[in-house]
Amino acid sequence: MFFEFDNETPLYRQIAEQIEEGIFTGVFPAESQVPSTTEISRQFNINPATVLKGMNQLVENGLIEKKRGRGMFVTKMAQDQITTKRQAEFNDHYVETFIKEAQKLKLTKAELIALIERSYDNE
């Protein structure tokens, strides 16, 4: 984990985002334990209350769950939830903008699909 202390994004949000990224990429698979608030706060010299606030965000979003006396664990559906959320964000931030720009360029749907397929095949 890496935290930017002078970043506009609050630390608790950075913590939540980094754990979420770990879940998404499989670093923290379903039902695995995530680092404790104590571990994160000690390792990165962050106030435990700040770490807990980030963790609680993930609990509220259903990505991790508290198991009393054992710690925080990734929920079974966390990765699917993150994928669904990121696909929606991808559409909102990239696809819609991409299509609007293509329309300004007067590209037809068929031309746009051909461009996508050509670029996709080159990767």
PyMOL commands that set and color helices and strands:
alter all, ss='L'
color gray80, all
select helices_A, chain A and resi 11-25+37-44+48-60+78-104+109-122
alter helices_A, ss='H'
color red, helices_A
select strands_A, chain A and resi 64-67+71-74
alter strands_A, ss='S'
color yellow, strands_A
deselect
rebuild
show_as cartoon
